[in-house]
Amino acid sequence: MTSVISYRNTKTDFWASLDAGRNAIVCPCCGTHMSLQISASYQLMLTREASVHLNQQLEFYRRTILAVERVLRRHNSTAFVDPVKGSPFPLEERLVSFKGEFSNPNGTAMRGLLSKLDIEKLDAIVQKWPRLREMEGTSDKSAERSKRMTSQDLLQLVQMPTLTAGLNVIVFDQPSTEDVLARFKPVDILHEIRQQSPGKEPIPVNSVAQYLLAHFPCIMRYCSYLARTDQPVEDECLIRLLSILLVYFAHQATGTREFTFGTHIQLRNWHTVAELLTSYHYVSALQDVFPKYVGHIEALTSSAQDASGDDDILKLGSFDNVAKFQSWKDKVPEFEKVVLYTLDFACSGPMTAISEDAEIVVRRDNKKETASSPFGMGSHGYPLLG
């Protein structure tokens, strides 16, 4: 006989629990009360739609990190430097340069125009940095050149703002990330490479460190040098950089599951949600779905003020929270649609068995629907619908 789960509360209903005196949502599976006034009573989870956007962003970011390593390798190899200063061949120098390019005004203007499309300008950024052989040298000139680069510079290059905003904060909130960083401690790798001699490859302390040294040799050698200079013993920028490499690439060395955004990705709090819903890449991805919201966020000029100042905030035990919040969100077009498109709310109660053939009675837009259970598992993390 097919069991039936009565499901009477939806995501939309959940907003009402902001007010004191309003009934909390009751999880239909385990009976746990869920209220927006009690953060421990619920979990914020990504929807499948949001995960699709973030997985694309994640793939772009991984490729960008690999591109940074490639640019650094070229910067540190003389094989990619063309030292030619002229040509023995007779050339019409008013028209053709010794490199074989049109040197007339139109040719020069065309090169300049196309070069502007290199928006990220990784090569131009790295060209300002000292080469590894200069940093690891012993001359006064080498010491002077090495002062032009800091661990903050290296971290900034790897954390491209338009790709990391919203992404890294969620990834580093995940229990799986905590497990990776507990197993392969970035501070241990940093301490180890700090002891190595200048100009020599750092000795790997484990299989993951060995993988990083093999696939990111330039980044790791820059880390090695910067870890030995007058930096703190546990340089925060280098630890963050190594943590990023471990989280996004450790699976290549260990054979473990690659991190992706799935249906059980949690967001630690509403501050994380705020970062995601105002991040460049995610907001841009919503252009076709919520154009009014995107236009509102992207507007360069606005008279909008922070509605939740010290004198006007949501308060525990208040009966006015819903009214206040409603007045604030009314100022942002498609606010609720964007939030519910991005978030699922799930109970944080105990595990409860759900039979694999269970049917779920749900309510969407006040219409009753019945669906088969997508879970053959407990109810912990079971998302609200509607």
C-alpha angles and dihedrals in degrees: 000000000000114000121223127214115205108223112189105157127071137188090262091055090053093073091068091066089075088086123078111243094031116119113256118237112263118218106237092214106047104010094240115155115237121199132166087222091065112053092190090062096067144027129226112226135178119250121232090253093055091046091056091056093045094048089057090049090048092053091050090050094051089051090049092055089051089049091053090055091049092051091049091051091053090046090055098045123080088203089080095049117094106209096181112133102183145341134258090215122096109256136178091239094190087066110020127040126216087260090061095250126130103261097187118111094265093051092047092048092049092053090049092050095051092043089061089068089069089089098167093051095198092161093051092049094049093045088070091058125091116253118247093249088056094048093047095045125101102224124107089245090056091050091050093049093048091057089067092071131062136180087255089061092053093048092047091054092054095043101064102190099220091053103036100046109107091000104074095041091057095042092051090050093063124104089225089060091050088052093052093048091046092051098042104031112205091205090060091052090048093050091049097050090045088068096053124106118256115267095020127106111259114250111246116240095200142358093277092051088049090053092050091050091050097046101030102032096149096046090048093048091051087050090049093053095043091048090059098048127082093298128125114277089248101035106200095212094052092045090051091048093050090046091055092051092047095048096047101036110023091096089067090064101036102039089232124139115293115241113254135155109261139159096289101053110134129207113215098219145333091279087066090050089051092053092049096047092051097040118118101234098042094046090048090053090059094058096107095040103043108014094163093055092046091049090050094051094043096049110123094204123044141149092213116136131197100267094197101068125152092275096045113045139128110269133202111253094016123139091203101063097099093048092048094047092046091054091051097047092046086070091061114068115232090001098146093041091054093047094048091044088056104035141057119191115218134183120253094210131121125296114274125186116248117192116237093236095049120133121216121216106210136175121222118177088347091302119122116234133176124211138169117257111265089203134075090185146071124304096246106122092014106161126230114240136214 
